[in-house]
Every structure is written in structure tokens, then in C-alpha cells.
Amino acid sequence: MKKNIATSIKSISLTLFFVMFLSFSSWGQVSESFDGLSETSYDNYDYNGFHIENGLCNSTNANSGNAVRLRNATSYLSYEGSDGNGKDGGVETISFWFRSWDSSPAAVYDVKVNIDGAGWTTIGSQINTTSTSYSQWTYDLNNTSDNIIVKVERVSGERLHIDDFDISDYSVSGPEIQAQIPSGTDVACDYTYDFGAQTTGSSTDVVLTIENTGSSDLDITDYPLTTGTDYSLNPTSTSATISASNSYNVTVTFSPTTTGTLTDIITISSNDSDEGTCKINLTGEGVAPCTEPSQATSLSFSGITSSSIDVSYTSSGADNYLVVQSTSSSLSASPVDATSYSVGEALGGGTVVYNNSGTS
């Protein structure tokens, strides 16, 4: 009898654990009507993975059943999942129904996503409505990442009703291009990668990864540079076939030949059905190399007292001069490139007593 009781308890424990596991999962399609939530006062509420910030939920003006109403103050509705990190398993389409509380002023709201904790990005068309009839907002995100938080956030104006919120799973039929620059960082087509400042006559590299997140072969026709003057590719533009869930790497090199802002464009042509041409913009600044100045010459000393001395010297064409006081005939260390020195700071066994452009 004791054995049977223990077995029953064990079975119940396993069942409870399985139920709890399912409850805390953020996988799968999200389809929420908010009909099970009834709150008549503006406050913060959590419901089925959604967070309401400064809102309420009741049947007033609902599209069906109950609807969320965001207050005309700092407010938002977000889907954060049961773990607070958003939806797992990718997102294909985000959609919901909305209407203004009344016809004046306009209700202005942004829709944003935060993917893998990388920060908020505004997506789709901004909601700017005075209509008291429901309209559907929809956007194809088509992102395979886990941990995608979706937020509808007030910008200005009137209260907003939101109802029947859907976030569909990501499912791609056919090839799908996903660019990464640098490799490992997803970027959208038309993204601009900034190399920053680079000395003329030198070069720096970054890896562009072309990934196929679809279900069949991604055929790359070519990926040429528009000019190829200050940028180069390795391998150079060629055709390539990338099977599903695989990728292809291209090293992009910035070698400025002149000073100023230098740009180019990589145009990736493929059989992706909706992004057959995917452009990656390149920008960087060419800067002249620094010329090491020679030492100042014709040093002269005068007005020597126990606490001061007048020093003058001939300019050597430097922007600034360091004067270091030392009891030794030479310094044990030289100034370090790209380092700023302040008066009173130790340097090479001496003390900096002057840092400026004057010659006396």
C-alpha cells in the first residue's frame, strides 16, 4: 500500500512539473483577446505574458469581449512572455486591432520591438488616429531570433483601445537572406556600417556574413561594390549557393586613399522572394597620418629663481609642446602616443610643467 501511495505521489509530482513547464514557456503563437482580464482603474497589470503600463481592461468600446485602454499619459502595452524576455522561436507577423477613445485629439502611438535585449527599434507605420472605429495594425517582422518583446507605446494625444493581439510564429517557405555585419550581428537590408576613422595608406577589415534563414537554397547571383575605390571584398563578387541554415562570409576591407568621408555600397542579388536586392551601405573617414614633430630647438633659459625659470625655444611645427622639469639629464620614458598630459603629471622621472602651443 505504501508503495502505491508513493507511486501516485511521484506521478502527481511529474504531472505538476510538466504543467508548470508548459506554463512558463514563451514558445508558440500568441493570440490574446484580453477577455479574461477585467480591470476598471488605470494601473499596471500583467496578464498572460502581456504587461499593461498605466492602463485598464474592460468591455467599454471593445472590439469583442474586453479591450485594453492605454491612458493619455506615459503608457504602453507590451508582450514580454512569462519569463520577461519576450516571445521565443521567432516572429513572423504582429497584428492587433485599435481605435481612439474619441475623435480629438489624435492618438499617436509607436510600435517597437526589442530583439535579444539589443534595444528598442520602431517598426511599421506609426498609429495616428482620430477614428472611433477599429482598424487593424499589421507588420511582417520575419525574424528568427528568440526573446522578442513587442510594445505599443504612447507618443502623444488621446487614449487608445487595443484588442485581439496576435503574434505569429516564424515560418519561411523558400530562401530567406539575413545579413550580419560584423559577423554575428543581424542587420536589415539598407543598413549602414561605419568603419570610423582610418589613416590613409592603412586598412581595416570586417566580416560580412550572408545567412540563409529560409527552408531552401539561397542562390546569390553576385554582390559587387558600386565603386570599389576605397573598399574591397574577399572573395570578390561571385555567385554562391547557401543551403538552408548555412552562411557565406565576405571580408570587407576599408583602405582610404584620400581624406574625408568615403562611401560605397555592396549590392547582394539573390533569389529571396521579397529581398532580391539587399544593399549594405559602407562609410568611413580617411584621415591624414600623423607626422611626428621634431624636438624644439634653440632652448634658452633666463630669469632663474629658486621657484621659477623662463624658458623659450624655436618652434618645430608641432601643435603643442610638453615642457618637463627633471633633475636628470634625460627622461627615463618618452610621451606615449594618443595620451593627454596635464601640468603636474609625472613623466619619465620628471614633472610636466607646461602643455600648450606657445614657445615660451
C-alpha positions in Angstrom: 0.0 0.0 0.0 2.8 2.4 0.9 4.4 1.6 -2.5 1.2 2.5 -4.4 0.9 5.8 -2.4 4.5 6.7 -3.2 4.0 5.9 -6.9 0.9 8.0 -7.0 2.6 10.9 -5.4 5.5 10.6 -7.8 3.1 10.6 -10.7 1.3 13.7 -9.4 4.7 15.4 -9.0 5.7 14.7 -12.5 2.4 15.8 -13.9 2.6 19.1 -11.9 6.2 19.6 -13.1 5.1 19.1 -16.7 2.2 21.6 -16.3 4.5 24.1 -14.7 7.0 23.7 -17.6 4.3 24.4 -20.1 3.0 27.4 -18.2 6.4 29.1 -18.2 7.2 28.6 -21.9 7.1 31.5 -24.3 7.1 29.4 -27.4 4.2 29.2 -29.8 1.7 31.6 -31.4 0.4 34.4 -29.3 -3.3 35.1 -29.7 -4.9 37.3 -27.0 -8.4 38.7 -26.8 -8.0 40.0 -23.2 -11.5 38.8 -22.4 -10.3 37.1 -19.2 -9.0 40.4 -17.7 -11.3 42.9 -16.2 -9.7 46.0 -14.5 -11.6 49.3 -14.3 -8.9 51.5 -12.8 -5.8 52.8 -14.5 -2.8 50.9 -13.1 -0.1 48.4 -14.1 -1.2 44.8 -14.8 0.3 41.6 -16.0 -1.8 39.1 -17.9 -0.9 36.0 -20.0 2.6 37.4 -20.8 1.4 40.9 -21.5 2.2 43.9 -19.4 -0.1 46.9 -19.2 1.6 50.1 -18.0 -0.8 52.8 -16.9 -3.9 51.2 -18.5 -7.1 49.2 -17.8 -9.1 46.5 -19.4 -12.9 46.2 -19.7 -15.7 45.9 -22.2 -16.1 49.6 -22.9 -15.6 50.2 -26.6 -14.1 46.7 -27.0 -13.7 45.1 -30.5 -15.0 42.0 -28.8 -15.3 41.0 -25.2 -12.8 43.2 -23.3 -10.1 45.5 -24.7 -7.1 47.2 -23.2 -7.2 51.0 -22.9 -4.0 52.9 -22.6 -4.1 56.2 -20.7 -3.3 59.6 -22.3 -0.1 59.8 -20.3 3.0 57.7 -20.1 1.6 54.3 -21.0 2.2 51.2 -23.1 1.2 47.6 -23.7 3.9 45.0 -24.2 4.2 41.3 -24.8 7.1 40.1 -22.6 6.3 36.4 -22.2 6.1 34.5 -19.0 9.9 34.9 -18.5 10.0 38.6 -19.2 12.2 38.2 -22.2 9.5 38.1 -24.9 8.5 35.5 -27.5 10.8 32.6 -28.3 11.1 30.8 -31.6 10.9 33.8 -33.9 8.1 36.1 -35.0 6.6 36.3 -38.5 3.6 38.7 -38.2 2.5 41.1 -35.5 -1.1 42.3 -35.6 -3.8 43.9 -33.4 -6.9 46.0 -33.6 -7.0 49.6 -32.4 -9.2 52.7 -32.1 -9.0 56.1 -30.4 -11.0 56.8 -27.3 -12.7 59.8 -29.1 -12.1 61.9 -32.1 -9.9 64.7 -30.6 -7.0 64.9 -30.1 -5.4 62.3 -32.3 -4.0 59.2 -30.6 -0.3 58.9 -31.6 1.5 55.6 -30.7 4.6 53.8 -31.8 5.1 50.0 -32.2 8.5 48.8 -31.1 10.4 45.6 -30.8 13.4 44.6 -28.6 15.2 41.6 -30.0 17.6 39.6 -27.8 18.0 42.6 -25.5 19.6 44.7 -28.2 17.4 47.8 -27.5 14.1 49.2 -28.9 13.5 49.6 -32.6 10.4 51.3 -34.0 8.7 49.2 -36.7 5.8 49.6 -39.2 3.6 52.6 -39.5 3.0 55.0 -36.6 -0.5 54.9 -35.3 -2.0 58.4 -35.7 -5.8 58.2 -35.5 -8.9 60.2 -34.5 -11.2 57.3 -35.6 -13.5 55.6 -33.1 -13.8 52.6 -35.4 -11.4 49.7 -35.2 -8.6 49.3 -37.7 -6.0 46.5 -37.9 -2.3 47.3 -37.5 -0.1 44.6 -39.0 3.6 44.2 -39.7 5.7 41.3 -41.0 8.8 41.1 -38.7 10.1 37.8 -40.2 12.7 37.4 -37.5 14.0 34.0 -36.3 15.5 35.3 -33.0 14.4 34.2 -29.5 13.4 36.8 -26.9 11.4 39.2 -28.9 9.5 41.8 -26.9 6.7 43.8 -28.7 5.5 47.1 -27.3 2.8 49.6 -28.3 3.8 52.9 -26.6 2.0 56.3 -26.4 3.8 59.2 -28.1 1.1 61.9 -27.6 -2.6 62.6 -27.7 -5.7 60.6 -26.8 -6.2 57.3 -25.1 -6.0 54.1 -27.3 -8.1 50.9 -27.2 -6.2 47.7 -28.2 -7.9 44.4 -28.8 -7.3 40.9 -30.3 -3.5 40.9 -30.3 -1.7 38.2 -32.4 2.0 37.4 -32.8 2.5 34.5 -35.2 5.4 32.0 -35.3 8.1 32.5 -37.8 7.8 30.1 -40.7 9.6 30.7 -44.0 9.0 28.7 -47.2 11.8 29.2 -49.6 15.1 31.0 -49.3 15.5 34.0 -46.9 18.5 36.3 -46.7 19.8 37.7 -43.4 22.9 39.9 -43.4 25.3 40.2 -40.5 27.9 42.9 -40.2 30.1 42.4 -38.3 29.5 38.6 -38.4 27.1 37.6 -35.7 25.2 40.9 -35.6 21.9 40.8 -37.6 21.2 43.9 -39.7 18.4 44.8 -42.1 18.9 45.5 -45.8 20.0 49.1 -46.4 21.9 49.1 -43.1 24.9 51.4 -43.0 28.1 50.1 -41.4 30.5 52.8 -40.2 34.3 51.9 -40.2 35.1 55.1 -38.4 38.3 57.0 -38.9 41.2 55.2 -40.7 44.6 56.6 -41.7 45.2 56.9 -45.4 47.6 54.2 -46.6 46.4 51.7 -44.0 43.4 49.4 -43.9 40.9 47.7 -41.6 38.6 44.6 -42.1 35.2 43.5 -41.1 33.4 40.2 -41.9 30.0 40.4 -43.7 28.1 37.2 -43.3 25.2 36.3 -45.7 23.0 33.8 -43.9 20.1 31.8 -45.3 17.4 31.5 -42.6 14.9 30.0 -45.0 14.0 26.4 -45.9 15.6 26.1 -49.4 18.8 27.1 -51.2 19.6 30.8 -51.3 21.2 31.5 -54.7 23.5 34.6 -54.7 23.9 36.0 -58.2 26.6 38.5 -57.2 27.5 41.1 -54.5 29.5 43.9 -56.3 30.7 47.2 -54.8 29.3 50.3 -56.5 32.8 51.9 -57.0 35.4 49.7 -55.3 37.7 52.7 -54.9 38.3 52.7 -51.1 36.7 49.4 -50.3 37.4 45.8 -51.4 35.9 42.4 -51.0 37.4 39.0 -50.4 36.2 36.8 -52.1 35.4 39.3 -54.8 31.8 39.4 -56.2 30.8 36.0 -57.4 27.9 33.6 -57.4 27.3 31.3 -54.5 24.7 28.9 -53.2 23.9 28.9 -49.5 21.8 26.0 -48.2 19.2 26.4 -45.5 20.6 27.3 -42.1 24.1 28.0 -43.5 26.0 31.1 -44.3 28.7 32.6 -46.5 31.4 35.1 -45.4 32.9 38.0 -47.2 35.8 40.1 -45.8 35.2 43.8 -46.4 38.4 46.0 -46.3 38.4 49.7 -45.9 41.6 51.2 -47.3 41.2 55.0 -47.7 43.2 56.6 -50.5 42.2 60.2 -49.6 40.9 62.2 -46.6 37.3 62.9 -45.9 34.1 60.8 -45.8 34.3 57.8 -48.1 31.3 55.7 -49.0 30.4 52.6 -51.1 27.5 50.1 -51.4 27.5 46.3 -51.5 24.5 45.1 -53.6 23.6 41.5 -52.9 21.4 40.0 -55.6 19.6 36.7 -54.8 16.5 34.6 -55.2 15.0 35.8 -52.0 11.3 36.5 -52.9 10.9 39.8 -51.1 14.6 40.9 -50.7 16.0 40.0 -54.1 18.3 43.1 -53.8 19.8 43.7 -50.4 22.1 46.6 -50.0 24.7 47.2 -47.3 26.0 50.8 -47.2 29.6 51.4 -46.2 31.0 54.6 -44.8 34.3 55.6 -43.2 36.5 58.6 -42.8 40.0 58.8 -44.3 42.4 60.9 -42.2 45.9 62.0 -42.8 48.6 60.2 -40.9 50.2 62.0 -38.0 53.7 63.4 -38.6 55.9 63.1 -35.6 57.3 66.6 -34.8 61.0 67.1 -34.2 62.2 68.4 -30.9 62.1 72.1 -30.3 65.5 73.8 -30.8 67.4 76.8 -29.6 66.5 76.4 -26.0 67.3 79.4 -23.8 66.8 80.0 -20.1 66.6 83.2 -18.1 65.1 84.7 -15.0 66.2 81.8 -12.9 65.0 81.9 -9.3 64.5 79.4 -6.6 61.0 78.7 -7.7 60.7 79.7 -11.4 62.6 79.9 -14.7 61.8 81.5 -18.0 62.2 79.1 -21.0 62.0 79.9 -24.7 62.6 77.7 -27.8 62.2 77.6 -31.5 59.0 76.1 -33.0 59.4 72.7 -34.7 55.9 72.8 -36.3 54.1 70.9 -33.5 50.6 71.6 -32.4 51.5 71.6 -28.7 54.7 71.4 -26.6 55.4 69.5 -23.4 57.9 71.0 -21.1 59.1 68.5 -18.4 61.1 69.5 -15.4 63.7 67.0 -14.2 66.8 66.9 -12.1 68.2 64.2 -14.5 70.0 64.9 -17.8 67.4 62.7 -19.6 64.0 61.3 -19.1 63.5 57.6 -18.4 60.4 57.5 -20.6 59.0 59.4 -23.6 55.5 60.7 -24.1 53.0 58.0 -25.3 51.1 58.5 -28.5 47.4 59.5 -28.1 47.9 60.3 -24.4 47.0 63.6 -22.9 49.3 65.0 -20.2 48.4 67.6 -17.6 50.6 70.1 -15.8 51.9 68.5 -12.6 51.7 64.9 -14.0 54.8 62.7 -13.7 56.6 61.7 -16.9 59.8 59.8 -17.2 61.2 60.8 -13.8 60.2 64.4 -14.3 57.1 66.6 -13.9 55.1 68.2 -16.7 55.2 72.0 -16.1 53.7 73.1 -19.5 51.4 71.7 -22.2 50.4 74.3 -24.8 51.2 75.8 -28.2 53.4 78.6 -27.1 57.1 78.8 -27.5 57.9 80.5 -24.2 
